[in-house]
Amino acid sequence: MSEKLTNQELNVWLAENLFGFQWRRSSVSGSRGLFPPDAVVEWYDESADGSENISIGHPSYVPDYSGNISDAWKVIDQLRTKRWLAVVKDMPDGFPYLDDNDNTRANKIFRRSCAQFQWMPRADIEDTRKFIHSHTFSIADTPARAICEAAKKAVEADRKYSEKGDT
């Protein structure tokens, strides 16, 4: 089982691998930032003292996909353009859940969310093969985190299928 990424690491991973963000360096200070593919090169706001003023509105600001549901919905929208069906479920507060690592009832009651992505085929046989191998699922404490974990698996599955074809 792979090590879980922090929210920030997961946000950066999705920005790079799903949205096409790229690392760029400021020509003024040399500092690096992660930018959407359509960002303007002159991204920095230089203060009177010559320092850069970087804020949340800064183009290198990576949205909080895994911590904010409205940003997480951008992940769903992006995957939908690639023919992925999304299903998100958020269990009511106080609903018992099964622990991720075993099938026994956990010692605590916790709010849990799950997300799954299923790649949707067209009518040809190659699409049907990809459909069989392209289903991802994740359980997390929040819907945003569940969406992002399942989305990462979907992007990896899509890449793996594209590289190997019929697995």
N, C-alpha and C positions, 0 to 999 in steps of 0.2 A: 504494500500500500504506500502510495507516495505521501510525502510530507505536505501538510496543509499550508497554503500560503496565507500570510497576513492579509487583511483587507487592502492595505496599500499595495502590496505585491500583486494581489489579484487584480486590482484596478489597473495597474501598469501593464500587466500581462494582457488583459483584455484590450486596453488602449492600443498596444502594439500589434497584437495578433488578430483582433477582430475589426478594429476601426482604422488600422493602418497608421497610427501615430509614429513619428520618427524622432530620434534624438537629434537635436541641432545645437550648435554653439553660438553664443552671442559674439558678434564681431567687436563689440566694445569691451566687455569684461572677460570674455572667454568662458563664462559659466554656461552650463548645459541645461537644456530643458526638453521636455517631451511635447511634441506639437502635432496637432491634427494635420493630415496631408494637405489641406487647403489653407493653412495658416500663412499669414504674410511674413516675409523674412524679417522685416523691421519690427520685431515683436517687443522689444524692450522700451520702457518708459524711463528715460534718463532724467534724474533729478538735477537740481541746480549744482549740487556738489559733485556731479559726475557719477554718482552711484545709480544702480538700477532700482526701480521701484516695481516690485513684482507683487501682484495681488491675485485674488481669486479670479478676477476677470482676465487675468493674463492668459494668453493663448496656450501656454504650456501647462495650464492647470488641468490635471487629469480628473474627470468627474469621479465622484464617490459611488461608482457603480454598485459596489458590494455593501454600502452602508445607507444608501438613499434609494427608496423605491422608485422615485421618478427617474433617477439616473439608471437604475436597473432596467426600467422599461425601455430605455434606449437600446440596451443589449438585446432585449426581445425583438424590438423593431428591426434591428440590424440582422439578426438571425432569420427573421421572417423573410427578408429580401433574398435570403439564400435557401428558401424553401424549407425552413424548420418550423414545425408546429410546436407551440409552447403550451404547457399546462402548469399552472402554479396553484398550490393548495396551502392554505394557512389554517392550521388546526386552532380551535377555540382555546382561550386561556384555560389552564387547568386540565387539559386533556392529557391522559397518560400516553407515553410513547415508548417505543422499543429503542434500546440503546443501539448506536451505530455498529458496535463491535460484536453483538451477540443477539440472540432472539429471546432473551429473558426480559421481563418487565424491569425497567430502570427503577432505582430507589427514589426518584423524585418525580414530581409533576412539573412539566416544563412546556413552554410554548414552542412548537416546532413547525417548520414550514418545509415544503418540498417543491421541487421544480423538476420538470422533465422536458426534454426536447426530443422530437421524433422527426427525422428527415422525411419529407413527403415526396414520393416518386411520381413520375409521369407514367406513361403507359409502356415504356420499353423494358426489356429484360435487364439491361445494365442498371437502370434506376431501381428495379426491384431488388437486385443484389445489394445495392447500397442501402436501400431501405431496411433490409434485414439486419445489417450491421451497424446502423446509425440510430441508436436510441440511447439517450443519456439520462441520468437521474441523480439528484442530490438532495440530502436532508440537511437543514441548517437551523440556527436559532431564529433567523429572520427571513422573510421572503426575498429580500434583496440579495442576501448572501447565498441562498439556495439557487436563485436564478443565475448568479455569476459562477458558482461552482459547476452547475450543470452546463452552462454556456461554454466554459473552458473545456469540458469534456467533449462537447459537440464540435468545437473548433478542432480539437485534437483528433477526433474521429474522422472529421471531414478531411483533414490533412493526411491522416493515415490511409484512408480509403483512396484518396487522390494519388498518393505515392505508390500504393501496392495494387490498386484496382480491386479485384475480387479476392477478399481475404478468406 
